Structure formats: structure tokens, C-alpha cells
Amino acid sequence: MLRLETSGGLVGWGECAAVVSDADAASAVRAHQGVDTAAYEVAWLKLAALPALRAAVDMALIDVSAQQSKAPVFQLLGGPTRNKCRAYTMLEGAEALERALKSGYKAVGVNVPVNEWRNAGKAYVEKTANLMQMMRRAAGDGVDFVLDGAGRMVPGDAQSVAEALERFHLLFFDEPVPISNLGAMRKIAGENVTPLGLGRGVDGPGGFMDLLREDCVDLLRPNLAQHGLSQIRRIAAVAETYYVAVAPFHDGGPLATAAALHLAASLPNFFIQQIPLPASERDRAFRRSLLSTDVEAVNAGFAALPNGPGWGVTVNQSAVEKAAQEAGA
């Protein structure tokens, strides 16, 4: 987590995508001394050489600006388009489905089975379909599924799986193949009704434009910890002109969850927000301890919007410092 303090004493918080060295942190401090807290674009350009810090600084500056306005971030970003945000979580560990349902989720993500060899064909398709059938029966009515390919599948298998799973009416098929293969993506999207989610590994805006221009994506998945709120809002604005929705990828901490909820509230073409739900109770308790409010609480499939100034939460700095010390031990 990144802590940014203004000359006026306000403190803003953001989340980094990766561990940042002391030298990089010092460079970021020097680059932003005297910068107006509303200059998000300036912040992004100044950190071109430090991509791990860009999103965190962007979040922190937005947090400070909203506090200065004494308003929630979603008001600063133009006002809410909804009063709650639909959420889903990736299933992790034993009894993951039961844990997710008890936690209030009505949508869950399932990883595709491990493929022992490329172009596994019919056997692999049946294995995937059987997995989804088992999950559907276990979940009961009223639960939606996301199938996550993590970009590991070959086009032939992905095409066959997408066709076989049309009857399950998935929310979307996430990253079935590497996005470098736009031709394969376009073929899968054109021959199946299962929506495709793509973009969580895309770094620059050009990659998202390629996906949109090639008409091979139904749902853009920009990585929150990589792009920050400002860049995702730009990406979403372009996607809206193509009638494409946005579901930001998020596998970070609870502060980024708070930021994601404010972002979701401000996007007209928002679809659903991914929220981590670790398998370990210790990890879940740790996440709850970092903020004054449990922003990751889900009720009947939706997460509530934080309403206070800025992110609407108070960071437990002692818990953050303790975690940093344990990580460095």
C-alpha cells in the first residue's frame, strides 16, 4: 500500500501492483513534490518509468482530492450510476463454493481444468463440461459462473469448450487464449454466444483498442492495480462507444477493493466486480483488519458503496506496518 501526504496534512492511500524498492519510492516522491493533487494525468506521465507505482499514486491523488471536496470518490468522478455493485469471486481452495455462497456471493469464477497436453480435444472438453455440471448442481439455482482460462488454452480447445458450455449460460469466458492471437479470439467470439472477457494482461491503451476494433471482446478486463482509476475510466469511455462493458480485474488488497467499488459506481457500462476471497480464514481476517469498514462484505450478490469522504474508509496504519515488517522478515 502507498501512503501519500500533502503539504496540508491530508493523507491519501493507494495500492501497488508489485513490491517497490526504496529507490523507486524516493524517485516518485521527488517527481511529485509540488504537484497539484488534481493533476492525475501529470502523475501518470511522471511515473512512466515506474509502472508499478502509477496506479497507486493515481489512487492516492484521487483519494486526497475527494477528501478536499469532502465527498466520496464516486461523487468526484461524476456521481453514482448505481447504489450497489454486483460482485463475483474466484473459487480458491477446498470448500470454496460453499464458502463463497455463505459469504453472500451469487456469482463465482471457476478455473478451467489443467490441460496435460495441447489440443487435448474431446476428452478435455468433456472434463470441463463435467466440472461445470458438478458446480452448477452444487450451487443450486440463482448462481452465475465465470470460467477462467487464464490465457493458457490453445484456440482449438477454447473454441470447443466455448461451444460445449453455451448451455450453461456463463456470465463470461475469461481470457481463454493469449490475447496476442486476435484472429483466434475473433473466431471464438463470432461462432459462440458465450461472452468473452479479455484484457487483464494488456498494458497500454493500444491493446484495448485492438480488441475493440477487431470485434473480439464482450467484456474488457483492465487490471485495477496496473491501470488505476483514471486510466480505466478512459478505457471504459472508449469501450462504451463499442457497446462493450467493463469488469475490472482485481486480485489485490481491500483498499483496492474500496477503490474498485467507487470506480464501478461511476461507470455507466460497468458489469461486475471481482473481489478476492482467500481460502484461509487468517488471510480473510487480516484483510478485514486493514480497514475500518469491511468493504468486501457481499450481500445477495452485491457489495455496498463506501459513503465517507475519499475512499470512505480509514486505513489501520499499524496493521499495514505490521504486515510490512512480517513480509520483510
Secondary structure, 3 states (H helix, E strand, C coil): CEEEECCCCCEEEECCCCCCCHHHHHHHHHHHCCCCCCCHHHHHHHCCCCHHHHHHHHHHHHHHHHHHCCCEHHHHCCCCCCCEEEEEEECCCCCHHHHHHHCCCCEEEEECCCCCCCCCCHHHHHHHHHHHHHHHHHHCCCCEEEEECCCCCCHHHHHHHHHHCHHHCCCEEECCCCCCCHHHHHHHHHHCCCCEEECCCCCCHHHHHHHHHCCCCCEECCEHHHHHHHHHHHHHHHHHHCCCEECCECCCCHHHHHHHHHHHHHCCCECCEECCCCCCHHHHHHHHHHECCCCCCEECCEEECCCCCECCCCECHHHHHHHHHHHHC
